[in-house]
Amino acid sequence: MSNTLKKVQDLLIEHHNAFENAIPLIASENVTSIQCREACNSDLSHRYAEGWPGERVYAGCEWLDQIEQIAIDLAKKYFRVNFADVRPISGVVANLVAYTAYTEPGDIMSCMPIPSGGHISHGPKYGRVSKNLINGTAGAVHGLDIEYLKFNWEEMNIDVDQSIAIIREKKPKLLLFGGSVFLFPHPVKELSEVAREVGAKVMYDGAHVLGLIGSGYFQDPLREGADIMTGSTHKTFPGPQHGIVLSDTKDSEEIELLKKCAFPAMLSNHHLHNVAGLAITLAEMLEFGIEYHAQVIKNAKALAQALHERGFKILCEHKGFTESHQVVADITNFENTIGLGGDIEKALEKANIIINRNLLPWDIVRDNRNYTNPGGIRLGVSEVTRLGMKERDMVSISELMKKIVVDQKKPEVIKEEVEEFRKDFQTLHYCFPTKTRAYEYISFK
Ligand SMILES: *Cc1c(COP(=O)(O)O)cnc(C)c1O
């Protein structure tokens, strides 16, 4: 066997083994079902089918056309919409489809500031203060000018009154909701009315909260005034890495425009194996999503409460900490501490607790901290919930985190406790039955 083949396969197996024993708390991640993983490893992973099902540029699409049509139909049902495009290959590409459909280069878009939780795909090409290159997708790729909405640090949400004033003054062509730090529903209803006044289209980037929305929680942007919702299908929606564009428009011209902005504007091939995985995950969520996402939200609240009781300063205590899958902690309050966000991320990783450091909205502008070692950490419970964990298990996780961050026990020692705790959670829940373990490495004979 070639050395490289052996080396890569060994690394894959090590990765799988590590995740079998880890507590995965990255808010933008999840774990797919075994059936989805099987589809993602099928022959579709090296096929082309440019265009829309039934109108392809290539021959040989008989079966994958049917699979894609199933994905479209299930997406329309799960998200209660008239139009779904399952071709965008990621959330960023889905955002570019929407930008291309509704704006021209040079137009203004208003959205959340990036340090307050907006995503880099919403950002300008250059920073305003020092003209440094930021290379946010909206600016760098589509030439949009960005006028940020006002964000309220206390409420961890868009400030309605000040943002109304900004929209009236700057008259954006596109108003964009959604972000990567996303604890509470955004004021879509309140600001969409003002967007209409100035002739702006309204977009909702649901990358993080897509599954919560599909299952009927969090908020329903397309019913609250948004014209279009984009998303990644692998965060709270536990599917393969992919993107989606959703709209409830009945206007056939608008539908044609959206389709063309996906293909040919943004895509050539569209990762058909992941479309098949998406179809399977949509079927899972139509059957188990309500139960799954209810537990996700319960677990997030339980983890926040348990960490709070152990001395962690969780944002927005006055609002019940969170209404999504996320929990954000300001870890600058510990007097005797192992460090800031970056240090804590590394320490927890040594114990196989996987989290990410996160900028707090005031880190850069007020406290002179930056992304490498910010004052915050962000936790997400989508994946551990899919492993079957409930509220009491969130208490166990908070205790393990406290041992490292507050009691300053050696992570290498706590790692053994993490492994012991993880033994009970080896199968996936909220999906069709299988005998394969959640992170089992599947090897083709
Ligand atoms: C993760 C994320 C994206 C990008 O999604 P990809 O699928 O990684 O391209 C876009 N917008 C927001 C708000 C995100 O959090």
The ligand as an SDF file (V2000), in Angstrom:
LIG
                    3D

 15 15  0  0  0  0  0  0  0  0999 V2000
  -21.5330   29.4510    8.7360 C   0  0  0  0  0  0  0  0  0  0  0  0
  -22.1540   30.6590    8.1830 C   0  0  0  0  0  0  0  0  0  0  0  0
  -22.1660   30.8940    6.8180 C   0  0  0  0  0  0  0  0  0  0  0  0
  -21.3140   30.1110    5.8490 C   0  0  0  0  0  0  0  0  0  0  0  0
  -21.6780   28.8720    5.6490 O   0  0  0  0  0  0  0  0  0  0  0  0
  -20.7820   27.8410    4.7960 P   0  0  0  0  0  0  0  0  0  0  0  0
  -21.7590   26.7600    4.5780 O   0  0  0  0  0  0  0  0  0  0  0  0
  -19.6230   27.4990    5.6380 O   0  0  0  0  0  0  0  0  0  0  0  0
  -20.3880   28.5220    3.5370 O   0  0  0  0  0  0  0  0  0  0  0  0
  -22.8980   31.9630    6.3300 C   0  0  0  0  0  0  0  0  0  0  0  0
  -23.5600   32.7730    7.1630 N   0  0  0  0  0  0  0  0  0  0  0  0
  -23.5450   32.5890    8.4950 C   0  0  0  0  0  0  0  0  0  0  0  0
  -24.3190   33.5250    9.3560 C   0  0  0  0  0  0  0  0  0  0  0  0
  -22.8250   31.5400    9.0480 C   0  0  0  0  0  0  0  0  0  0  0  0
  -22.7730   31.3880   10.3680 O   0  0  0  0  0  0  0  0  0  0  0  0
  1  2  1  0
  2  3  1  0
  2 14  2  0
  3  4  1  0
  3 10  2  0
  4  5  1  0
  5  6  1  0
  6  7  2  0
  6  8  1  0
  6  9  1  0
 10 11  1  0
 11 12  2  0
 12 13  1  0
 12 14  1  0
 14 15  1  0
M  END
$$$$
